[in-house]
Amino acid sequence: MTGVVGGVFARGFFVGPADWVVALGGVLLAALCVFGHFSWLLWMIGFAGWRTRPREEFPAEEAITSRTALVMPIYHEEVARVEAGIRQTWLSAKRAGLAAHCDWCVLSDSVNPEIQREEDEMVTRLLPLFGNDEEPSGRLFLVRRPDRVNYKAGNIANFLQKHGGAYDFMLVLDADSVMLGACIRRLILKMQRRPRTAIIQSLMSIFRGATPFGQAMQFSVSRLGAIFSCGFSWFLDQEALYWGHNAIIRIQPFVAYAQLPIFPGKPPLGGRVLSQDVHEASLLGRAGWDVELDLEPGGSFEEIPSNVISYGKRDQRWCTGDFLNSALILAPGFKTGQRVWLGYAMTSYSISLVLLAMMLIGFALSVRTGASTIDPIALWWALIYMPVIQLGSKFLLFWLHWDRQLPLWRQGVSLVCDIGTGLLLTPLLVYQHITFVLGILIGKAVNWTSPSRNPNDGLSWGLAARVFWVPTLIAAVWIPLAWALAPAFLFFSGTILLPWLLSIPLAVISSDLRLGAWLAKSGVFACRRTDEELRDLGEWVEGTSDAWWSARSNGTRPARGANPLSLSARPE
């Protein structure tokens, strides 16, 4: 695919003398094509295999013979949100009959005395839900440690060292996670059936998106994420990945083989591991243990940062961690699938810098040749190829997820909004990724900080301007310059430069709660929910597109509350 597409595009891009500029442009184009085609093929493989993926039955009479700790590491989190997540997950787990086999362990690294007091009060309020710890199972524990060594990984390691011997498995949850009982039971039974499996990662969905950015990401990930994971699962098989939460782990091999090293040198390319999840999965694979993806959708949820800047801040730590973990790609003993994932994760960030370099080379070539027109063959290939690669998967997923009970026009509006949001906001993330990679290359270290988990967080014009004034200025200069010197260049780069020019208002508007509330009421970006999800999530998602689906299923009107995500009621 890269050879064919690169050969055709070369007619329009690489004209003139064959020198180092042309050679560099060819290398950059090949790199972009290889990464894009690999991702696209995984989507297509996932799409082709989604409906025929292996399915397992778990009869109600199949007994749970193991002990599982539901582990939630927290650090200076919003206590009300943590409490609500524990409450909803445990109520669902009790309905599934898991209280006799599971305990809940809150692992607090908080050092602020006021937050510690709030956490203590939270545990006191939740104790009646856990039978006041009077039974030998179904108990709630709050575990603290004296220092915050090695961040989240160290928090979990401390728990395993002191209390892990009491359990066979642990189910790791983030502070913004919610899992339903049926999903937890399925993971436990799967782990019991697979004595050589160390980790089973659930297929997570995003929920409680309130801003336009959050709702658009929720809608897109609910469709693309499952299909992409199915394709990657086909590719990786038993050498899969671990995302750090909403996954079940076999404690014995994890303790024996998943101890993280400290890399030599100084941060960002030395020091403590930042992306501990993929590193731990790779260590377990090297020791001969399987890591799997559970491809059953539903019942496993996480939240997402509510705006493009918070989302980027989370990506910055992951980007640094993935570059640090790249040392494992060529290290001896690791499984091929996990090497591929480590390389793919690092490339997914660095490809943004490759794209910028390709734009600069393309502009230089266009100016050198005085290109005012586009080669007809390259033009037609671009008009056909770009929509197929960029948008083809969206239309296929629209067909795969088509709901006959919903008006076609409403589903079509959601699809158009999904495509439009992706075209406008992806370049903003591209710019942020460029700054992250450049920061790593010049030795800029990153502190371990949790991004805001508040789905209601909007952006001020001042903050958006401080983050995006550089791409705005770049686009404001580059667009008229290209129009004067090489108009044909804008045909290929306009989809990046125009969103950069509008990046400040796009960032603010996409985080506007009023627009998000209007989208939720109208049912745009509504995601399908099962009966169990509607029952166990209940009013907790009221005011979001999740609630629109719930109201539609129950024959009622969606709620119109001013505060779409208030947790004060603590609904059950």
C-alpha atoms as one frame of an Amber mdcrd trajectory, in Angstrom:
protein
   0.000   0.000   0.000   2.793   2.390   0.878   4.631   1.612  -2.347   1.594
   2.206  -4.541   0.406   5.357  -2.793   3.895   6.814  -2.415   4.657   6.159
  -6.062   1.547   7.995  -7.218   1.876  10.938  -4.822   5.514  11.345  -5.820
   4.304  12.646  -9.177   2.790  15.654  -7.443   5.150  16.095  -4.509   8.656
  15.294  -5.699   9.316  17.101  -8.925  12.529  18.812  -9.876  16.132  17.740
  -9.201  16.681  14.583  -7.176  18.607  15.866  -4.168  18.579  15.416  -0.400
  15.379  17.455  -0.022  13.497  15.094  -2.331  15.048  12.057  -0.624  14.074
  13.302   2.828  10.548  14.022   1.620  10.278  10.480   0.285  11.405   8.995
   3.605   8.936  11.129   5.564   6.063  10.241   3.224   6.887   6.547   3.547
   6.910   6.805   7.349   3.509   8.505   7.378   2.067   5.930   4.987   3.420
   2.915   6.886   1.965   4.107  10.198  -1.353   5.172   8.657  -1.774   1.991
   6.650  -0.903  -0.237   9.620  -3.550   1.479  11.762  -6.087   1.384   8.928
  -5.519  -2.323   8.298  -6.025  -3.076  11.999  -9.381  -1.251  11.803 -10.355
  -3.251   8.729  -9.301  -6.551  10.303 -11.242  -5.659  13.448 -14.287  -4.703
  11.375 -14.147  -7.972   9.405 -13.745 -10.091  12.541 -15.964  -8.245  15.018
 -19.136 -10.269  14.544 -17.261 -13.584  14.315 -14.876 -12.978  17.232 -14.590
 -15.889  19.705 -17.329 -15.817  22.328 -17.418 -17.683  25.647 -20.420 -18.679
  27.700 -20.344 -18.335  31.482 -23.332 -20.205  32.932 -24.811 -18.958  36.190
 -23.936 -22.230  37.908 -20.203 -21.943  37.176 -18.593 -21.452  40.575 -16.060
 -18.806  41.541 -13.297 -20.584  43.445 -10.885 -17.671  43.836 -10.460 -14.533
  45.917 -10.206 -11.142  44.190  -9.240  -7.724  45.525 -10.834  -4.734  43.790
  -7.922  -2.311  44.026  -8.326   1.440  43.452  -5.134   3.558  43.788  -5.935
   7.242  44.395  -3.906  10.410  44.886  -5.562  13.732  45.742  -8.712  12.827
  43.833 -12.156  14.384  44.095 -13.476  12.326  46.998 -17.147  12.595  45.983
 -16.314  11.120  42.567 -14.302   8.270  44.088 -17.134   7.492  46.512 -19.743
   7.474  43.754 -17.641   5.118  41.616 -17.096   2.699  44.490 -20.785   2.773
  45.353 -22.022   2.100  41.829 -19.478  -0.636  41.128 -20.005  -2.433  44.444
 -23.802  -2.340  44.191 -23.552  -3.974  40.779 -20.979  -6.484  42.058 -23.297
  -7.468  44.929 -26.145  -8.025  42.459 -23.847 -10.395  40.560 -23.120 -12.383
  43.735 -19.492 -11.271  44.054 -19.539 -10.037  47.653 -18.635 -13.534  48.880
 -15.510 -13.594  46.718 -14.202 -10.032  46.643 -12.955  -7.219  48.894 -12.487
  -3.561  47.996  -9.146  -1.916  48.754  -8.707   1.851  48.397  -4.966   2.552
  48.127  -4.479   6.180  49.082  -1.255   8.037  48.355  -2.798  11.358  49.378
  -0.622  13.455  51.675  -2.851  16.507  52.131  -4.375  16.211  55.650  -7.703
  17.692  54.542  -8.054  15.198  51.679  -7.052  12.370  53.999  -9.818  13.429
  56.384 -12.340  13.438  53.535 -11.197   9.962  52.494 -11.668   8.685  56.063
 -15.183  10.127  56.120 -15.902   8.534  52.736 -14.947   5.110  54.065 -17.188
   5.642  57.102 -20.136   6.468  54.831 -19.489   3.469  52.610 -19.016   0.884
  55.378 -22.761   0.057  55.699 -22.761  -0.847  51.989 -20.026  -3.384  52.778
 -21.829  -4.851  55.807 -19.656  -2.808  58.202 -16.867  -5.345  57.590 -18.627
  -7.878  59.807 -18.441 -10.681  57.227 -15.263 -12.577  56.229 -15.677 -11.279
  52.669 -17.119  -8.262  50.897 -15.110  -5.853  53.062 -13.776  -2.341  52.475
 -10.201  -1.367  53.361  -8.322   1.931  53.206  -4.565   1.368  52.817  -2.023
   4.165  53.166   1.769   4.093  52.917   4.317   6.464  54.453   5.886   7.637
  51.170   4.887   7.966  47.521   7.736   6.018  45.936   7.292   4.937  42.298
   3.881   6.580  41.948   0.926   4.310  41.124   3.075   1.236  40.508   4.679
   1.660  43.923   1.270   2.064  45.542   0.105  -1.250  44.094   3.424  -2.923
  44.943   3.042  -1.831  48.577  -0.427  -3.400  48.706   0.782  -6.645  47.146
   3.740  -6.899  49.512   1.595  -6.447  52.616  -1.781  -7.928  51.645  -1.490
  -9.661  48.248  -1.082 -13.103  49.783  -4.761 -13.100  50.793  -5.964 -13.010
  47.174  -5.565 -14.902  43.910  -6.384 -11.982  41.613  -6.651  -8.219  41.772
  -8.916  -6.065  39.616  -7.207  -2.691  39.161  -9.484   0.349  38.899  -8.721
   4.018  38.345 -10.370   6.766  40.380 -12.694   7.436  37.422 -13.482   3.762
  36.719 -16.823   2.032  37.025 -17.300  -1.663  36.289 -20.505  -3.654  36.381
 -20.873  -6.943  38.187 -21.449  -9.113  35.117 -18.218  -7.852  33.553 -16.220
  -8.452  36.761 -17.647 -11.958  37.102 -16.756 -12.744  33.470 -13.156 -11.621
  33.990 -12.793 -13.694  37.178 -14.151 -16.830  35.502 -11.981 -16.270  32.442
  -8.920 -16.009  34.645  -9.887 -19.219  36.473 -10.146 -21.035  33.129  -6.709
 -19.820  31.957  -3.987 -20.868  34.425  -1.197 -19.420  32.189  -2.784 -15.992
  31.796  -1.427 -13.155  33.931  -3.579 -10.214  32.749  -6.939  -9.892  31.027
  -7.658  -6.333  29.926 -11.324  -5.407  29.586 -12.662  -3.420  26.652 -13.327
  -0.005  28.157 -15.976   2.517  27.131 -16.039   6.229  27.893 -19.047   7.586
  29.747 -20.340  10.762  31.418 -19.052  13.006  28.642 -20.607  16.431  29.225
 -18.682  18.873  27.019 -18.821  18.639  23.199 -15.229  17.344  23.255 -16.060
  14.690  25.853 -19.225  13.556  24.073 -17.526  13.399  20.677 -14.650  11.325
  22.087 -17.124   9.076  23.879 -19.086   8.474  20.677 -15.986   7.869  18.557
 -14.178   5.593  21.006 -17.326   3.527  21.614 -17.211   2.593  17.927 -13.596
   2.789  16.797 -12.050   1.590  20.059 -13.757  -1.788  20.061 -12.999  -2.478
  16.400  -9.385  -1.341  16.698  -8.922  -3.520  19.799 -10.373  -6.472  17.905
  -7.857  -5.937  15.109  -4.962  -5.575  17.530  -6.118  -8.664  19.432  -5.992
 -10.644  16.177  -2.489  -9.296  15.589  -1.123  -9.723  19.130  -3.027 -12.851
  20.265  -1.654 -13.820  23.717   0.964 -11.052  23.624  -1.529  -8.253  24.152
  -1.413  -5.013  26.089  -2.489  -3.669  29.450  -3.880  -0.157  29.905  -3.245
   0.055  33.651  -6.830  -0.221  34.907 -10.144  -2.022  34.398  -8.124  -5.223
  34.096  -7.791  -8.377  36.187  -4.311  -9.566  37.195  -3.033 -12.858  38.585
  -1.125 -11.805  41.675   1.523 -14.539  41.934   3.286 -13.958  38.579   2.760
 -10.204  38.813   4.651 -10.083  42.108   7.354 -12.420  40.802   8.052 -10.848
  37.393   6.490  -7.376  37.037   8.803  -5.404  39.292   9.710  -2.183  37.512
  13.319  -1.076  37.061  14.800   2.387  37.336  16.337   3.347  33.997  19.885
   4.732  33.999  20.301   8.413  33.274  18.186  11.461  34.004  14.551  12.095
  33.005  12.935  12.217  30.528  14.879   9.260  29.050  15.947   7.876  32.400
  14.655   7.441  35.924  11.433   5.830  37.101   8.985   4.210  34.702   6.052
   6.510  33.848   3.932   4.216  31.639   4.061   1.266  33.984   1.187  -0.717
  32.437   2.720  -1.692  29.079   6.063  -2.237  30.810   4.512  -4.665  33.289
   2.707  -6.540  30.512   5.984  -6.869  28.607   7.809  -8.206  31.678   5.103
 -10.833  32.206   5.275 -11.818  28.547   9.043 -12.218  28.782   8.516 -14.561
  31.735   6.237 -16.769  29.615   2.841 -15.575  30.838  -0.051 -14.646  28.561
  -1.642 -11.197  28.395  -5.084 -11.066  26.754  -7.747  -8.617  25.636 -11.347
  -9.334  26.590 -13.396  -8.259  23.568 -16.849  -8.368  25.128 -18.174  -4.787
  25.089 -20.115  -3.228  27.929 -19.760  -3.084  31.674 -16.313  -1.444  31.845
 -16.198   2.348  31.924 -13.768   5.201  32.375 -14.050   8.953  32.084 -12.087
  11.205  29.800 -10.658  14.715  30.230 -13.333  17.205  29.261 -11.283  19.456
  26.992  -8.479  19.226  24.485  -5.852  20.789  26.814  -6.517  18.420  29.746
  -6.521  15.542  27.282  -3.152  16.710  25.986  -1.677  16.937  29.493  -2.580
  13.298  30.075  -0.987  12.398  26.740   2.217  14.190  27.730   2.953  11.770
  30.575   2.052   8.806  28.392   4.243  10.129  25.585   7.237  10.475  27.898
   6.587   7.044  29.370   6.339   5.419  25.950   9.638   6.959  24.844  11.229
   5.667  28.054   9.783   2.188  27.454  11.162   2.144  23.913  14.363   0.736
  25.441  12.524  -2.597  25.681  11.831  -2.869  21.942  15.250  -4.370  21.159
  15.938  -5.831  24.619  16.383  -9.626  24.755  13.584 -12.001  25.703  10.492
  -9.888  25.061   7.546 -11.151  22.994   7.169  -9.912  19.423   3.628  -8.632
  19.929   4.602  -6.543  22.912   7.626  -5.150  21.054   5.259  -4.100  18.266
   2.906  -2.410  20.713   5.780  -0.544  22.419   6.938   0.697  19.031   3.420
   1.587  17.932   2.743   3.546  21.127   5.905   5.626  20.732   5.281   6.168
  17.019   1.711   7.335  17.604   3.151  10.437  19.271   6.298  10.990  17.209
   4.354  10.702  13.929   3.055  14.222  14.597   6.613  15.560  14.324   7.058
  13.569  11.109   3.887  15.188   9.753   5.203  18.680  10.530   8.529  17.865
   8.867   6.662  16.540   5.827   4.671  19.773   5.602   7.890  21.831   5.708
   9.589  19.698   3.041   6.454  19.749   0.887   6.260  23.520   1.134   9.939
  23.899   0.243   9.522  21.659  -2.812   6.357  23.484  -3.871   8.068  26.876
  -3.630  11.175  25.605  -5.443   9.174  24.356  -8.398   6.721  27.260  -8.312
   3.813  24.840  -8.048   0.539  26.633  -8.686  -1.298  23.538  -9.888  -1.465
  19.897  -8.806  -0.571  16.932 -10.956  -3.951  15.508 -12.112  -3.143  11.920
 -11.192  -1.922  12.903  -7.720  -5.014  15.087  -7.321  -7.452  12.300  -8.126
  -5.578   9.845  -5.951  -5.746  12.324  -3.084  -9.471  12.904  -3.610 -10.102
   9.149  -3.500  -7.394   7.912  -1.150  -7.697  10.420   1.680 -11.473   9.950
   2.234 -11.116   6.165   2.047  -8.308   6.060   4.607  -9.567   8.852   6.865
 -13.340   8.482   6.612 -13.939   4.996   5.250 -13.684   3.388   8.671 -16.245
   5.868  10.045 -18.835   4.893   7.433 -18.174   1.179   7.921 -18.666   1.571
  11.659 -21.831   3.577  11.020 -23.155   0.567   9.134 -21.934  -1.888  11.792
 -23.560   0.073  14.652 -26.687   1.110  12.775 -29.681   0.947  15.123 -32.953
   0.223  13.334 -34.916   1.695  16.254 -33.433   5.165  15.748 -34.290   7.547
  12.891 -31.674   7.358  10.182 -31.356  11.156  10.054 -30.408  11.323  13.753
 -27.705   8.717  13.317 -26.509  10.544  10.208 -26.227  13.822  12.130 -24.115
  12.073  14.791 -21.853  10.648  12.086 -21.378  14.043  10.405 -20.664  15.698
  13.777 -18.199  12.929  14.620 -16.316  13.420  11.350 -16.357  17.203  11.670
 -15.135  17.140  15.261 -12.293  14.809  14.336 -11.181  16.979  11.407 -11.218
  20.154  13.527  -9.771  18.932  16.831  -7.213  16.312  15.763  -4.791  19.016
  14.486  -4.902  20.594  17.967  -3.741  17.306  19.471  -1.132  17.000  16.712
   0.335  20.350  17.759   0.443  19.314  21.423   2.121  16.010  20.525   4.741
  17.914  18.524   5.589  19.987  21.607   5.760  16.859  23.786   8.174  15.056
  21.457  10.335  18.149  21.034  10.384  18.531  24.822  11.657  14.973  25.210
  14.333  15.505  22.559  15.676  18.589  24.367  15.593  16.830  27.754  12.488
  18.369  29.331  11.305  16.190  32.235   7.639  15.644  33.112   6.228  15.461
  36.630   3.736  12.709  37.424   0.425  14.543  37.838  -3.119  13.333  37.367
  -5.172  15.355  34.863  -8.473  16.839  35.920 -11.161  14.158  36.013 -14.025
  16.639  36.270 -16.241  16.166  33.184 -17.556  19.712  33.674 -14.197  21.464
  33.212 -14.408  24.135  30.549 -11.633  26.273  29.101 -11.176  30.003  29.497
 -10.129  32.099  26.538  -6.968  33.047  28.420  -5.843  29.459  28.971  -6.655
  28.469  25.388  -4.665  31.463  24.108  -1.641  30.606  26.299  -1.543  27.052
  24.904  -2.462  27.648  21.257  -1.111  31.094  20.350   1.890  29.509  18.620
  -0.062  27.369  16.094  -2.421  30.308  15.545   0.528  32.530  14.654   2.157
  29.825  12.503  -1.025  29.318  10.490  -1.686  33.062  10.189   1.730  33.475
   8.536   1.938  30.183   6.620  -1.489  30.251   4.912  -1.089  33.622   3.078
   2.558  32.803   2.314   1.582  29.484   0.737  -1.295  31.145  -1.134   1.145
  33.607  -2.679   4.012  31.216  -3.452   2.508  27.710  -3.894  -1.306  27.535
  -3.713  -1.319  23.815  -4.501   0.398  23.175  -1.160  -2.738  24.287   0.703
  -4.736  21.469  -0.871  -2.776  18.948   1.172  -1.949  20.994   4.285  -5.107
  23.049   4.724  -6.737  20.413   6.934  -3.948  21.050   9.459  -3.315  24.760
   9.025  -6.941  25.935   9.094  -7.731  24.258  12.471  -4.449  25.687  13.790
  -5.585  29.150  12.734  -8.855  28.601  14.637  -7.321  26.570  17.475  -8.141
  29.026  20.281 -11.903  29.335  19.586 -12.115  25.620  18.719 -10.600  24.675
  22.091 -13.012  26.950  23.981 -16.178  26.044  22.054 -15.481  22.307  22.257
 -15.377  22.593  26.084 -18.571  24.651  26.425 -21.032  22.963  28.809 -24.061
  24.768  27.399 -23.354  23.429  23.927 -22.725  20.022  25.472 -26.086  20.111
  27.259 -27.825  21.006  23.987 -26.112  18.121  22.192 -27.144  15.751  25.011
 -30.804  16.852  24.855 -30.871  16.455  21.085 -29.399  12.947  21.217 -26.312
  13.760  19.144 -23.467  11.379  20.068 -25.880   9.096  21.987 -24.229   5.715
  22.690 -26.064   2.417  22.881 -26.437   1.036  26.406 -27.561  -2.438  27.476
 -30.406  -2.996  29.935 -27.931  -3.910  32.676 -25.916  -0.751  32.074 -29.035
   1.402  32.188 -30.056  -0.219  35.470 -26.662  -0.080  37.180 -25.571   3.337
  35.929 -29.042   4.793  36.390 -29.424   8.511  36.996 -25.705   8.932  37.524
 -25.288   9.849  33.859 -28.309  12.158  33.822 -27.830  15.187  31.603 -25.406
  13.493  29.184 -25.912  11.667  25.914 -25.952   8.449  27.980 -29.100   9.734
  29.664 -30.672  10.485  26.282 -30.331   6.818  25.395 -31.695   5.802  28.799
 -34.690   8.126  28.448 -35.340   6.912  24.917 -35.238   3.272  26.056 -37.587
   3.965  28.993 -40.006   6.071  26.973 -39.375   9.240  28.989 -38.008  12.675
  28.156 -34.313  13.384  28.788 -33.478  15.439  31.856 -32.727  19.153  31.446
 -30.790  19.834  34.661 -28.439  22.816  34.800 -25.680  20.767  36.424 -25.477
  17.663  34.253 -23.067  15.656  36.391 -23.873  16.446  40.005 -22.922  13.606
  42.339 -24.693  15.004  45.385 -27.600  12.559  45.210 -25.316   9.481  45.117
 -27.944   7.475  43.178 -28.071   3.730  43.579
